[in-house]
Every structure is written in C-alpha cells, then in structure tokens.
Amino acid sequence: IILVPSLGILGAAISTMSSYFVLSFIAVFQSKHYLSITPIDKKMLNVLLAAITASLILLFLKSIIQANILSFILLSIFFLLAYFFLIFLFKGFDKNDLMIMKVPLNKLKYNSEYHRQNR
C-alpha cells in the first residue's frame, strides 16, 4: 500500500521480496525452535556461495559476449559446469550426495561391461 503508489512495479517487487524474506525468517525460526531442525547449515552456505560465484562469472561473460541462441546455450552449459565444479571446490556435497551421483556412473559402467562381454 505504501510502496506501490510511489514506486509502481518496483515498489510491488520490493514489498513482495520483503514479505518473502520475513516469512522465510519466521519459518527458519519455527523449524529450529519447535522441531529442533536446522534448515540452513554450512553445506547450504557453501552451495549458495558456489551459486553466487558462478552467477557473477556468467554475468561477466554475458557482458562481453554478444547475445544469440548459440551463446545462450554455451553460457548455460558453462554455468552448469562451473556451478558443479565450484560446489566440489567449496565442499558443498556430503557423502550421501556423492553416493547418489555415483549410481548412474556405476550403471553406465555395468552396461558397458555387459555389452563388451556379449559381443
């Protein structure tokens, strides 16, 4: 009611962001207080740091590369690779995450060995 008349769509965005921030803070507090759950830990902060770093690199590259479909696809692939590399670098994965990621690799290895033996 206060920000929209004076700032328009920017005021609506700021008030929405503020509301979500307050609600998220309340949810984190209630989770910690009533359920003894810590929804944000060091691993989550490492993942957030990796995402911010990869986004900043992407923004820099976007400013020096001309925008077209090919550059969009290449920058998207680069972002994903940089993001996962930075998560590994910042130790954002725990042993359960790594175990889940190994399942498809083991399946591929098993299938390739199976096809090699049955030729």
Jmol script that loads the backbone (N, CA, C; Angstrom):
load data "model"
ATOM      1  N   ILE A   1       0.830  -1.188   0.000  1.00  0.00           N
ATOM      2  CA  ILE A   1       0.000   0.000   0.000  1.00  0.00           C
ATOM      3  C   ILE A   1       0.874   1.250   0.000  1.00  0.00           C
ATOM      4  N   ILE A   2       2.016   1.180   0.642  1.00  0.00           N
ATOM      5  CA  ILE A   2       2.888   2.352   0.728  1.00  0.00           C
ATOM      6  C   ILE A   2       3.803   2.460  -0.495  1.00  0.00           C
ATOM      7  N   LEU A   3       4.394   1.341  -0.910  1.00  0.00           N
ATOM      8  CA  LEU A   3       5.414   1.402  -1.961  1.00  0.00           C
ATOM      9  C   LEU A   3       4.860   1.423  -3.379  1.00  0.00           C
ATOM     10  N   VAL A   4       3.737   0.774  -3.629  1.00  0.00           N
ATOM     11  CA  VAL A   4       3.215   0.673  -4.992  1.00  0.00           C
ATOM     12  C   VAL A   4       2.823   2.022  -5.584  1.00  0.00           C
ATOM     13  N   PRO A   5       2.079   2.873  -4.869  1.00  0.00           N
ATOM     14  CA  PRO A   5       1.726   4.162  -5.490  1.00  0.00           C
ATOM     15  C   PRO A   5       2.943   5.037  -5.822  1.00  0.00           C
ATOM     16  N   SER A   6       3.961   4.990  -4.976  1.00  0.00           N
ATOM     17  CA  SER A   6       5.110   5.863  -5.216  1.00  0.00           C
ATOM     18  C   SER A   6       6.147   5.263  -6.171  1.00  0.00           C
ATOM     19  N   LEU A   7       6.349   3.940  -6.140  1.00  0.00           N
ATOM     20  CA  LEU A   7       7.393   3.312  -6.960  1.00  0.00           C
ATOM     21  C   LEU A   7       6.842   2.432  -8.075  1.00  0.00           C
ATOM     22  N   GLY A   8       5.565   2.165  -8.104  1.00  0.00           N
ATOM     23  CA  GLY A   8       4.979   1.341  -9.163  1.00  0.00           C
ATOM     24  C   GLY A   8       5.379  -0.115  -9.032  1.00  0.00           C
ATOM     25  N   ILE A   9       5.761  -0.716 -10.165  1.00  0.00           N
ATOM     26  CA  ILE A   9       6.091  -2.140 -10.196  1.00  0.00           C
ATOM     27  C   ILE A   9       7.322  -2.451  -9.350  1.00  0.00           C
ATOM     28  N   LEU A  10       8.262  -1.507  -9.265  1.00  0.00           N
ATOM     29  CA  LEU A  10       9.434  -1.694  -8.408  1.00  0.00           C
ATOM     30  C   LEU A  10       9.015  -1.759  -6.936  1.00  0.00           C
ATOM     31  N   GLY A  11       8.069  -0.949  -6.539  1.00  0.00           N
ATOM     32  CA  GLY A  11       7.563  -0.994  -5.168  1.00  0.00           C
ATOM     33  C   GLY A  11       6.877  -2.309  -4.863  1.00  0.00           C
ATOM     34  N   ALA A  12       6.135  -2.833  -5.846  1.00  0.00           N
ATOM     35  CA  ALA A  12       5.487  -4.134  -5.658  1.00  0.00           C
ATOM     36  C   ALA A  12       6.533  -5.235  -5.502  1.00  0.00           C
ATOM     37  N   ALA A  13       7.601  -5.154  -6.294  1.00  0.00           N
ATOM     38  CA  ALA A  13       8.665  -6.159  -6.210  1.00  0.00           C
ATOM     39  C   ALA A  13       9.384  -6.075  -4.869  1.00  0.00           C
ATOM     40  N   ILE A  14       9.654  -4.874  -4.404  1.00  0.00           N
ATOM     41  CA  ILE A  14      10.342  -4.706  -3.120  1.00  0.00           C
ATOM     42  C   ILE A  14       9.477  -5.207  -1.968  1.00  0.00           C
ATOM     43  N   SER A  15       8.187  -4.892  -1.994  1.00  0.00           N
ATOM     44  CA  SER A  15       7.312  -5.349  -0.910  1.00  0.00           C
ATOM     45  C   SER A  15       7.138  -6.863  -0.937  1.00  0.00           C
ATOM     46  N   THR A  16       7.073  -7.458  -2.124  1.00  0.00           N
ATOM     47  CA  THR A  16       6.970  -8.919  -2.222  1.00  0.00           C
ATOM     48  C   THR A  16       8.236  -9.580  -1.699  1.00  0.00           C
ATOM     49  N   MET A  17       9.393  -9.048  -2.093  1.00  0.00           N
ATOM     50  CA  MET A  17      10.656  -9.605  -1.626  1.00  0.00           C
ATOM     51  C   MET A  17      10.764  -9.493  -0.101  1.00  0.00           C
ATOM     52  N   SER A  18      10.352  -8.359   0.436  1.00  0.00           N
ATOM     53  CA  SER A  18      10.409  -8.165   1.889  1.00  0.00           C
ATOM     54  C   SER A  18       9.492  -9.147   2.611  1.00  0.00           C
ATOM     55  N   SER A  19       8.313  -9.359   2.068  1.00  0.00           N
ATOM     56  CA  SER A  19       7.367 -10.303   2.682  1.00  0.00           C
ATOM     57  C   SER A  19       7.921 -11.713   2.673  1.00  0.00           C
ATOM     58  N   TYR A  20       8.496 -12.131   1.537  1.00  0.00           N
ATOM     59  CA  TYR A  20       9.081 -13.466   1.455  1.00  0.00           C
ATOM     60  C   TYR A  20      10.259 -13.618   2.419  1.00  0.00           C
ATOM     61  N   PHE A  21      11.064 -12.579   2.549  1.00  0.00           N
ATOM     62  CA  PHE A  21      12.195 -12.632   3.464  1.00  0.00           C
ATOM     63  C   PHE A  21      11.720 -12.809   4.904  1.00  0.00           C
ATOM     64  N   VAL A  22      10.733 -12.036   5.315  1.00  0.00           N
ATOM     65  CA  VAL A  22      10.203 -12.138   6.684  1.00  0.00           C
ATOM     66  C   VAL A  22       9.578 -13.516   6.919  1.00  0.00           C
ATOM     67  N   LEU A  23       8.798 -14.011   5.947  1.00  0.00           N
ATOM     68  CA  LEU A  23       8.181 -15.337   6.100  1.00  0.00           C
ATOM     69  C   LEU A  23       9.233 -16.443   6.161  1.00  0.00           C
ATOM     70  N   SER A  24      10.285 -16.323   5.370  1.00  0.00           N
ATOM     71  CA  SER A  24      11.360 -17.320   5.406  1.00  0.00           C
ATOM     72  C   SER A  24      12.066 -17.304   6.752  1.00  0.00           C
ATOM     73  N   PHE A  25      12.315 -16.112   7.274  1.00  0.00           N
ATOM     74  CA  PHE A  25      12.955 -15.998   8.587  1.00  0.00           C
ATOM     75  C   PHE A  25      12.085 -16.634   9.667  1.00  0.00           C
ATOM     76  N   ILE A  26      10.786 -16.395   9.610  1.00  0.00           N
ATOM     77  CA  ILE A  26       9.856 -16.990  10.588  1.00  0.00           C
ATOM     78  C   ILE A  26       9.856 -18.514  10.460  1.00  0.00           C
ATOM     79  N   ALA A  27       9.859 -19.025   9.231  1.00  0.00           N
ATOM     80  CA  ALA A  27       9.866 -20.480   9.026  1.00  0.00           C
ATOM     81  C   ALA A  27      11.146 -21.109   9.565  1.00  0.00           C
ATOM     82  N   VAL A  28      12.289 -20.460   9.337  1.00  0.00           N
ATOM     83  CA  VAL A  28      13.557 -20.979   9.865  1.00  0.00           C
ATOM     84  C   VAL A  28      13.525 -20.971  11.392  1.00  0.00           C
ATOM     85  N   PHE A  29      13.051 -19.888  11.983  1.00  0.00           N
ATOM     86  CA  PHE A  29      12.978 -19.797  13.442  1.00  0.00           C
ATOM     87  C   PHE A  29      12.063 -20.872  14.021  1.00  0.00           C
ATOM     88  N   GLN A  30      10.879 -21.060  13.411  1.00  0.00           N
ATOM     89  CA  GLN A  30       9.952 -22.067  13.918  1.00  0.00           C
ATOM     90  C   GLN A  30      10.510 -23.478  13.755  1.00  0.00           C
ATOM     91  N   SER A  31      11.173 -23.749  12.638  1.00  0.00           N
ATOM     92  CA  SER A  31      11.777 -25.075  12.439  1.00  0.00           C
ATOM     93  C   SER A  31      12.820 -25.354  13.501  1.00  0.00           C
ATOM     94  N   LYS A  32      13.637 -24.367  13.789  1.00  0.00           N
ATOM     95  CA  LYS A  32      14.673 -24.532  14.802  1.00  0.00           C
ATOM     96  C   LYS A  32      14.070 -24.650  16.199  1.00  0.00           C
ATOM     97  N   HIS A  33      13.085 -23.819  16.505  1.00  0.00           N
ATOM     98  CA  HIS A  33      12.538 -23.769  17.860  1.00  0.00           C
ATOM     99  C   HIS A  33      11.640 -24.964  18.170  1.00  0.00           C
ATOM    100  N   TYR A  34      10.707 -25.275  17.290  1.00  0.00           N
ATOM    101  CA  TYR A  34       9.710 -26.302  17.595  1.00  0.00           C
ATOM    102  C   TYR A  34      10.123 -27.708  17.185  1.00  0.00           C
ATOM    103  N   LEU A  35      10.924 -27.836  16.135  1.00  0.00           N
ATOM    104  CA  LEU A  35      11.269 -29.162  15.637  1.00  0.00           C
ATOM    105  C   LEU A  35      12.734 -29.531  15.820  1.00  0.00           C
ATOM    106  N   SER A  36      13.524 -28.611  16.325  1.00  0.00           N
ATOM    107  CA  SER A  36      14.970 -28.805  16.503  1.00  0.00           C
ATOM    108  C   SER A  36      15.652 -29.173  15.189  1.00  0.00           C
ATOM    109  N   ILE A  37      15.185 -28.576  14.103  1.00  0.00           N
ATOM    110  CA  ILE A  37      15.768 -28.789  12.780  1.00  0.00           C
ATOM    111  C   ILE A  37      16.529 -27.529  12.402  1.00  0.00           C
ATOM    112  N   THR A  38      17.734 -27.710  11.900  1.00  0.00           N
ATOM    113  CA  THR A  38      18.493 -26.576  11.401  1.00  0.00           C
ATOM    114  C   THR A  38      18.419 -26.601   9.877  1.00  0.00           C
ATOM    115  N   PRO A  39      17.538 -25.805   9.280  1.00  0.00           N
ATOM    116  CA  PRO A  39      17.371 -25.863   7.834  1.00  0.00           C
ATOM    117  C   PRO A  39      18.545 -25.284   7.050  1.00  0.00           C
ATOM    118  N   ILE A  40      19.322 -24.432   7.675  1.00  0.00           N
ATOM    119  CA  ILE A  40      20.475 -23.842   6.992  1.00  0.00           C
ATOM    120  C   ILE A  40      21.725 -24.251   7.761  1.00  0.00           C
ATOM    121  N   ASP A  41      22.638 -24.923   7.068  1.00  0.00           N
ATOM    122  CA  ASP A  41      23.887 -25.308   7.698  1.00  0.00           C
ATOM    123  C   ASP A  41      25.054 -24.863   6.818  1.00  0.00           C
ATOM    124  N   LYS A  42      26.250 -25.272   7.187  1.00  0.00           N
ATOM    125  CA  LYS A  42      27.455 -24.835   6.472  1.00  0.00           C
ATOM    126  C   LYS A  42      27.450 -25.319   5.030  1.00  0.00           C
ATOM    127  N   LYS A  43      26.961 -26.519   4.790  1.00  0.00           N
ATOM    128  CA  LYS A  43      26.924 -27.049   3.426  1.00  0.00           C
ATOM    129  C   LYS A  43      26.025 -26.185   2.536  1.00  0.00           C
ATOM    130  N   MET A  44      24.899 -25.746   3.075  1.00  0.00           N
ATOM    131  CA  MET A  44      23.992 -24.901   2.288  1.00  0.00           C
ATOM    132  C   MET A  44      24.639 -23.561   1.969  1.00  0.00           C
ATOM    133  N   LEU A  45      25.389 -23.023   2.907  1.00  0.00           N
ATOM    134  CA  LEU A  45      26.080 -21.764   2.648  1.00  0.00           C
ATOM    135  C   LEU A  45      27.161 -21.941   1.584  1.00  0.00           C
ATOM    136  N   ASN A  46      27.831 -23.101   1.580  1.00  0.00           N
ATOM    137  CA  ASN A  46      28.821 -23.385   0.541  1.00  0.00           C
ATOM    138  C   ASN A  46      28.165 -23.474  -0.834  1.00  0.00           C
ATOM    139  N   VAL A  47      26.994 -24.100  -0.903  1.00  0.00           N
ATOM    140  CA  VAL A  47      26.269 -24.202  -2.168  1.00  0.00           C
ATOM    141  C   VAL A  47      25.815 -22.815  -2.620  1.00  0.00           C
ATOM    142  N   LEU A  48      25.362 -21.995  -1.692  1.00  0.00           N
ATOM    143  CA  LEU A  48      24.957 -20.629  -2.023  1.00  0.00           C
ATOM    144  C   LEU A  48      26.144 -19.819  -2.530  1.00  0.00           C
ATOM    145  N   LEU A  49      27.286 -19.974  -1.895  1.00  0.00           N
ATOM    146  CA  LEU A  49      28.497 -19.285  -2.343  1.00  0.00           C
ATOM    147  C   LEU A  49      28.894 -19.732  -3.744  1.00  0.00           C
ATOM    148  N   ALA A  50      28.771 -21.026  -4.031  1.00  0.00           N
ATOM    149  CA  ALA A  50      29.073 -21.539  -5.370  1.00  0.00           C
ATOM    150  C   ALA A  50      28.113 -20.953  -6.402  1.00  0.00           C
ATOM    151  N   ALA A  51      26.837 -20.862  -6.067  1.00  0.00           N
ATOM    152  CA  ALA A  51      25.843 -20.311  -6.992  1.00  0.00           C
ATOM    153  C   ALA A  51      26.102 -18.835  -7.264  1.00  0.00           C
ATOM    154  N   ILE A  52      26.425 -18.084  -6.223  1.00  0.00           N
ATOM    155  CA  ILE A  52      26.702 -16.654  -6.401  1.00  0.00           C
ATOM    156  C   ILE A  52      27.953 -16.461  -7.256  1.00  0.00           C
ATOM    157  N   THR A  53      28.994 -17.235  -6.991  1.00  0.00           N
ATOM    158  CA  THR A  53      30.234 -17.118  -7.759  1.00  0.00           C
ATOM    159  C   THR A  53      30.005 -17.464  -9.223  1.00  0.00           C
ATOM    160  N   ALA A  54      29.302 -18.567  -9.490  1.00  0.00           N
ATOM    161  CA  ALA A  54      29.025 -18.961 -10.877  1.00  0.00           C
ATOM    162  C   ALA A  54      28.154 -17.914 -11.571  1.00  0.00           C
ATOM    163  N   SER A  55      27.217 -17.325 -10.854  1.00  0.00           N
ATOM    164  CA  SER A  55      26.358 -16.288 -11.441  1.00  0.00           C
ATOM    165  C   SER A  55      27.152 -15.033 -11.783  1.00  0.00           C
ATOM    166  N   LEU A  56      28.064 -14.649 -10.910  1.00  0.00           N
ATOM    167  CA  LEU A  56      28.888 -13.469 -11.192  1.00  0.00           C
ATOM    168  C   LEU A  56      29.790 -13.698 -12.404  1.00  0.00           C
ATOM    169  N   ILE A  57      30.356 -14.891 -12.520  1.00  0.00           N
ATOM    170  CA  ILE A  57      31.164 -15.225 -13.697  1.00  0.00           C
ATOM    171  C   ILE A  57      30.301 -15.171 -14.950  1.00  0.00           C
ATOM    172  N   LEU A  58      29.101 -15.718 -14.866  1.00  0.00           N
ATOM    173  CA  LEU A  58      28.186 -15.717 -16.009  1.00  0.00           C
ATOM    174  C   LEU A  58      27.799 -14.291 -16.398  1.00  0.00           C
ATOM    175  N   LEU A  59      27.521 -13.447 -15.440  1.00  0.00           N
ATOM    176  CA  LEU A  59      27.184 -12.051 -15.746  1.00  0.00           C
ATOM    177  C   LEU A  59      28.340 -11.325 -16.430  1.00  0.00           C
ATOM    178  N   PHE A  60      29.556 -11.606 -15.976  1.00  0.00           N
ATOM    179  CA  PHE A  60      30.718 -11.002 -16.611  1.00  0.00           C
ATOM    180  C   PHE A  60      30.849 -11.479 -18.054  1.00  0.00           C
ATOM    181  N   LEU A  61      30.718 -12.787 -18.276  1.00  0.00           N
ATOM    182  CA  LEU A  61      30.821 -13.325 -19.634  1.00  0.00           C
ATOM    183  C   LEU A  61      29.708 -12.803 -20.533  1.00  0.00           C
ATOM    184  N   LYS A  62      28.519 -12.655 -19.971  1.00  0.00           N
ATOM    185  CA  LYS A  62      27.389 -12.152 -20.748  1.00  0.00           C
ATOM    186  C   LYS A  62      27.628 -10.721 -21.223  1.00  0.00           C
ATOM    187  N   SER A  63      28.346  -9.955 -20.431  1.00  0.00           N
ATOM    188  CA  SER A  63      28.603  -8.563 -20.808  1.00  0.00           C
ATOM    189  C   SER A  63      29.608  -8.440 -21.948  1.00  0.00           C
ATOM    190  N   ILE A  64      30.451  -9.463 -22.151  1.00  0.00           N
ATOM    191  CA  ILE A  64      31.443  -9.372 -23.219  1.00  0.00           C
ATOM    192  C   ILE A  64      31.102 -10.233 -24.433  1.00  0.00           C
ATOM    193  N   ILE A  65      30.047 -11.050 -24.336  1.00  0.00           N
ATOM    194  CA  ILE A  65      29.650 -11.927 -25.446  1.00  0.00           C
ATOM    195  C   ILE A  65      28.329 -11.436 -26.008  1.00  0.00           C
ATOM    196  N   GLN A  66      28.255 -11.418 -27.335  1.00  0.00           N
ATOM    197  CA  GLN A  66      27.024 -10.991 -27.995  1.00  0.00           C
ATOM    198  C   GLN A  66      25.923 -12.030 -27.768  1.00  0.00           C
ATOM    199  N   ALA A  67      24.705 -11.557 -27.503  1.00  0.00           N
ATOM    200  CA  ALA A  67      23.593 -12.449 -27.174  1.00  0.00           C
ATOM    201  C   ALA A  67      22.962 -13.025 -28.439  1.00  0.00           C
ATOM    202  N   ASN A  68      22.926 -14.361 -28.509  1.00  0.00           N
ATOM    203  CA  ASN A  68      22.180 -15.094 -29.527  1.00  0.00           C
ATOM    204  C   ASN A  68      21.906 -16.488 -28.976  1.00  0.00           C
ATOM    205  N   ILE A  69      21.238 -17.304 -29.754  1.00  0.00           N
ATOM    206  CA  ILE A  69      20.853 -18.644 -29.265  1.00  0.00           C
ATOM    207  C   ILE A  69      22.084 -19.488 -28.935  1.00  0.00           C
ATOM    208  N   LEU A  70      23.073 -19.474 -29.791  1.00  0.00           N
ATOM    209  CA  LEU A  70      24.267 -20.282 -29.561  1.00  0.00           C
ATOM    210  C   LEU A  70      24.991 -19.840 -28.287  1.00  0.00           C
ATOM    211  N   SER A  71      25.145 -18.533 -28.099  1.00  0.00           N
ATOM    212  CA  SER A  71      25.818 -18.060 -26.887  1.00  0.00           C
ATOM    213  C   SER A  71      24.999 -18.395 -25.644  1.00  0.00           C
ATOM    214  N   PHE A  72      23.668 -18.335 -25.757  1.00  0.00           N
ATOM    215  CA  PHE A  72      22.813 -18.705 -24.622  1.00  0.00           C
ATOM    216  C   PHE A  72      23.029 -20.168 -24.236  1.00  0.00           C
ATOM    217  N   ILE A  73      23.056 -21.039 -25.223  1.00  0.00           N
ATOM    218  CA  ILE A  73      23.258 -22.472 -24.952  1.00  0.00           C
ATOM    219  C   ILE A  73      24.635 -22.711 -24.352  1.00  0.00           C
ATOM    220  N   LEU A  74      25.659 -22.095 -24.939  1.00  0.00           N
ATOM    221  CA  LEU A  74      27.018 -22.285 -24.434  1.00  0.00           C
ATOM    222  C   LEU A  74      27.187 -21.709 -23.028  1.00  0.00           C
ATOM    223  N   LEU A  75      26.604 -20.536 -22.774  1.00  0.00           N
ATOM    224  CA  LEU A  75      26.698 -19.959 -21.438  1.00  0.00           C
ATOM    225  C   LEU A  75      25.930 -20.790 -20.406  1.00  0.00           C
ATOM    226  N   SER A  76      24.813 -21.384 -20.815  1.00  0.00           N
ATOM    227  CA  SER A  76      24.057 -22.249 -19.906  1.00  0.00           C
ATOM    228  C   SER A  76      24.869 -23.479 -19.532  1.00  0.00           C
ATOM    229  N   ILE A  77      25.492 -24.096 -20.529  1.00  0.00           N
ATOM    230  CA  ILE A  77      26.337 -25.269 -20.259  1.00  0.00           C
ATOM    231  C   ILE A  77      27.517 -24.879 -19.380  1.00  0.00           C
ATOM    232  N   PHE A  78      28.144 -23.736 -19.700  1.00  0.00           N
ATOM    233  CA  PHE A  78      29.263 -23.268 -18.888  1.00  0.00           C
ATOM    234  C   PHE A  78      28.836 -23.017 -17.448  1.00  0.00           C
ATOM    235  N   PHE A  79      27.663 -22.404 -17.263  1.00  0.00           N
ATOM    236  CA  PHE A  79      27.173 -22.129 -15.908  1.00  0.00           C
ATOM    237  C   PHE A  79      27.011 -23.426 -15.119  1.00  0.00           C
ATOM    238  N   LEU A  80      26.381 -24.433 -15.737  1.00  0.00           N
ATOM    239  CA  LEU A  80      26.181 -25.700 -15.026  1.00  0.00           C
ATOM    240  C   LEU A  80      27.505 -26.354 -14.654  1.00  0.00           C
ATOM    241  N   LEU A  81      28.449 -26.371 -15.592  1.00  0.00           N
ATOM    242  CA  LEU A  81      29.753 -26.964 -15.300  1.00  0.00           C
ATOM    243  C   LEU A  81      30.489 -26.183 -14.207  1.00  0.00           C
ATOM    244  N   ALA A  82      30.462 -24.858 -14.306  1.00  0.00           N
ATOM    245  CA  ALA A  82      31.127 -24.036 -13.294  1.00  0.00           C
ATOM    246  C   ALA A  82      30.462 -24.209 -11.928  1.00  0.00           C
ATOM    247  N   TYR A  83      29.139 -24.280 -11.925  1.00  0.00           N
ATOM    248  CA  TYR A  83      28.402 -24.439 -10.670  1.00  0.00           C
ATOM    249  C   TYR A  83      28.767 -25.746  -9.970  1.00  0.00           C
ATOM    250  N   PHE A  84      28.755 -26.850 -10.717  1.00  0.00           N
ATOM    251  CA  PHE A  84      29.091 -28.131 -10.089  1.00  0.00           C
ATOM    252  C   PHE A  84      30.560 -28.185  -9.693  1.00  0.00           C
ATOM    253  N   PHE A  85      31.435 -27.607 -10.506  1.00  0.00           N
ATOM    254  CA  PHE A  85      32.849 -27.558 -10.138  1.00  0.00           C
ATOM    255  C   PHE A  85      33.042 -26.768  -8.845  1.00  0.00           C
ATOM    256  N   LEU A  86      32.368 -25.619  -8.744  1.00  0.00           N
ATOM    257  CA  LEU A  86      32.504 -24.800  -7.540  1.00  0.00           C
ATOM    258  C   LEU A  86      31.893 -25.479  -6.315  1.00  0.00           C
ATOM    259  N   ILE A  87      30.822 -26.235  -6.502  1.00  0.00           N
ATOM    260  CA  ILE A  87      30.270 -26.980  -5.365  1.00  0.00           C
ATOM    261  C   ILE A  87      31.285 -28.001  -4.869  1.00  0.00           C
ATOM    262  N   PHE A  88      31.947 -28.702  -5.801  1.00  0.00           N
ATOM    263  CA  PHE A  88      33.004 -29.633  -5.385  1.00  0.00           C
ATOM    264  C   PHE A  88      34.148 -28.882  -4.713  1.00  0.00           C
ATOM    265  N   LEU A  89      34.527 -27.739  -5.284  1.00  0.00           N
ATOM    266  CA  LEU A  89      35.640 -26.959  -4.751  1.00  0.00           C
ATOM    267  C   LEU A  89      35.334 -26.439  -3.345  1.00  0.00           C
ATOM    268  N   PHE A  90      34.112 -25.971  -3.119  1.00  0.00           N
ATOM    269  CA  PHE A  90      33.724 -25.446  -1.816  1.00  0.00           C
ATOM    270  C   PHE A  90      33.223 -26.538  -0.869  1.00  0.00           C
ATOM    271  N   LYS A  91      33.320 -27.788  -1.280  1.00  0.00           N
ATOM    272  CA  LYS A  91      32.904 -28.940  -0.468  1.00  0.00           C
ATOM    273  C   LYS A  91      31.440 -28.839  -0.068  1.00  0.00           C
ATOM    274  N   GLY A  92      30.588 -28.587  -1.063  1.00  0.00           N
ATOM    275  CA  GLY A  92      29.158 -28.449  -0.821  1.00  0.00           C
ATOM    276  C   GLY A  92      28.410 -29.771  -0.849  1.00  0.00           C
ATOM    277  N   PHE A  93      29.058 -30.832  -1.336  1.00  0.00           N
ATOM    278  CA  PHE A  93      28.420 -32.148  -1.374  1.00  0.00           C
ATOM    279  C   PHE A  93      28.857 -32.956  -0.163  1.00  0.00           C
ATOM    280  N   ASP A  94      27.926 -33.684   0.438  1.00  0.00           N
ATOM    281  CA  ASP A  94      28.303 -34.592   1.505  1.00  0.00           C
ATOM    282  C   ASP A  94      28.367 -36.009   0.936  1.00  0.00           C
ATOM    283  N   LYS A  95      28.638 -36.989   1.793  1.00  0.00           N
ATOM    284  CA  LYS A  95      28.843 -38.356   1.297  1.00  0.00           C
ATOM    285  C   LYS A  95      27.575 -38.938   0.676  1.00  0.00           C
ATOM    286  N   ASN A  96      26.396 -38.553   1.161  1.00  0.00           N
ATOM    287  CA  ASN A  96      25.154 -39.055   0.567  1.00  0.00           C
ATOM    288  C   ASN A  96      24.947 -38.512  -0.845  1.00  0.00           C
ATOM    289  N   ASP A  97      25.259 -37.239  -1.045  1.00  0.00           N
ATOM    290  CA  ASP A  97      25.149 -36.651  -2.385  1.00  0.00           C
ATOM    291  C   ASP A  97      26.089 -37.363  -3.362  1.00  0.00           C
ATOM    292  N   LEU A  98      27.314 -37.588  -2.931  1.00  0.00           N
ATOM    293  CA  LEU A  98      28.283 -38.254  -3.797  1.00  0.00           C
ATOM    294  C   LEU A  98      27.859 -39.685  -4.109  1.00  0.00           C
ATOM    295  N   MET A  99      27.280 -40.375  -3.124  1.00  0.00           N
ATOM    296  CA  MET A  99      26.816 -41.739  -3.342  1.00  0.00           C
ATOM    297  C   MET A  99      25.697 -41.765  -4.385  1.00  0.00           C
ATOM    298  N   ILE A 100      24.784 -40.810  -4.317  1.00  0.00           N
ATOM    299  CA  ILE A 100      23.686 -40.747  -5.287  1.00  0.00           C
ATOM    300  C   ILE A 100      24.213 -40.438  -6.680  1.00  0.00           C
ATOM    301  N   MET A 101      25.220 -39.589  -6.770  1.00  0.00           N
ATOM    302  CA  MET A 101      25.779 -39.257  -8.085  1.00  0.00           C
ATOM    303  C   MET A 101      26.552 -40.420  -8.696  1.00  0.00           C
ATOM    304  N   LYS A 102      27.062 -41.327  -7.871  1.00  0.00           N
ATOM    305  CA  LYS A 102      27.814 -42.462  -8.386  1.00  0.00           C
ATOM    306  C   LYS A 102      26.918 -43.538  -8.980  1.00  0.00           C
ATOM    307  N   VAL A 103      25.638 -43.575  -8.608  1.00  0.00           N
ATOM    308  CA  VAL A 103      24.736 -44.624  -9.086  1.00  0.00           C
ATOM    309  C   VAL A 103      24.629 -44.630 -10.613  1.00  0.00           C
ATOM    310  N   PRO A 104      24.339 -43.509 -11.280  1.00  0.00           N
ATOM    311  CA  PRO A 104      24.271 -43.556 -12.743  1.00  0.00           C
ATOM    312  C   PRO A 104      25.618 -43.915 -13.381  1.00  0.00           C
ATOM    313  N   LEU A 105      26.714 -43.452 -12.782  1.00  0.00           N
ATOM    314  CA  LEU A 105      28.029 -43.790 -13.333  1.00  0.00           C
ATOM    315  C   LEU A 105      28.298 -45.285 -13.226  1.00  0.00           C
ATOM    316  N   ASN A 106      27.939 -45.877 -12.091  1.00  0.00           N
ATOM    317  CA  ASN A 106      28.118 -47.322 -11.932  1.00  0.00           C
ATOM    318  C   ASN A 106      27.228 -48.095 -12.902  1.00  0.00           C
ATOM    319  N   LYS A 107      26.023 -47.585 -13.133  1.00  0.00           N
ATOM    320  CA  LYS A 107      25.112 -48.237 -14.067  1.00  0.00           C
ATOM    321  C   LYS A 107      25.671 -48.197 -15.485  1.00  0.00           C
ATOM    322  N   LEU A 108      26.220 -47.055 -15.877  1.00  0.00           N
ATOM    323  CA  LEU A 108      26.848 -46.949 -17.197  1.00  0.00           C
ATOM    324  C   LEU A 108      28.032 -47.894 -17.323  1.00  0.00           C
ATOM    325  N   LYS A 109      28.828 -47.965 -16.273  1.00  0.00           N
ATOM    326  CA  LYS A 109      29.986 -48.857 -16.271  1.00  0.00           C
ATOM    327  C   LYS A 109      29.534 -50.315 -16.386  1.00  0.00           C
ATOM    328  N   TYR A 110      28.499 -50.687 -15.639  1.00  0.00           N
ATOM    329  CA  TYR A 110      27.980 -52.048 -15.685  1.00  0.00           C
ATOM    330  C   TYR A 110      27.442 -52.369 -17.080  1.00  0.00           C
ATOM    331  N   ASN A 111      26.673 -51.443 -17.672  1.00  0.00           N
ATOM    332  CA  ASN A 111      26.105 -51.680 -19.005  1.00  0.00           C
ATOM    333  C   ASN A 111      27.185 -51.798 -20.066  1.00  0.00           C
ATOM    334  N   SER A 112      28.225 -50.987 -19.977  1.00  0.00           N
ATOM    335  CA  SER A 112      29.292 -51.072 -20.972  1.00  0.00           C
ATOM    336  C   SER A 112      30.055 -52.379 -20.836  1.00  0.00           C
ATOM    337  N   GLU A 113      30.277 -52.854 -19.602  1.00  0.00           N
ATOM    338  CA  GLU A 113      30.952 -54.140 -19.402  1.00  0.00           C
ATOM    339  C   GLU A 113      30.070 -55.289 -19.897  1.00  0.00           C
ATOM    340  N   TYR A 114      28.765 -55.185 -19.680  1.00  0.00           N
ATOM    341  CA  TYR A 114      27.834 -56.221 -20.121  1.00  0.00           C
ATOM    342  C   TYR A 114      27.844 -56.323 -21.647  1.00  0.00           C
ATOM    343  N   HIS A 115      27.794 -55.184 -22.334  1.00  0.00           N
ATOM    344  CA  HIS A 115      27.783 -55.186 -23.794  1.00  0.00           C
ATOM    345  C   HIS A 115      29.123 -55.644 -24.354  1.00  0.00           C
ATOM    346  N   ARG A 116      30.209 -55.345 -23.678  1.00  0.00           N
ATOM    347  CA  ARG A 116      31.515 -55.786 -24.126  1.00  0.00           C
ATOM    348  C   ARG A 116      31.657 -57.303 -24.028  1.00  0.00           C
ATOM    349  N   GLN A 117      31.075 -57.913 -22.994  1.00  0.00           N
ATOM    350  CA  GLN A 117      31.169 -59.354 -22.797  1.00  0.00           C
ATOM    351  C   GLN A 117      30.256 -60.111 -23.756  1.00  0.00           C
ATOM    352  N   ASN A 118      29.158 -59.509 -24.180  1.00  0.00           N
ATOM    353  CA  ASN A 118      28.174 -60.199 -25.027  1.00  0.00           C
ATOM    354  C   ASN A 118      28.338 -59.892 -26.504  1.00  0.00           C
ATOM    355  N   ARG A 119      29.476 -59.484 -26.950  1.00  0.00           N
ATOM    356  CA  ARG A 119      29.709 -59.248 -28.379  1.00  0.00           C
ATOM    357  C   ARG A 119      30.033 -60.512 -29.085  1.00  0.00           C
TER     358      ARG A 119
END
end "model"
wireframe off; spacefill off
backbone 0.3
color backbone group
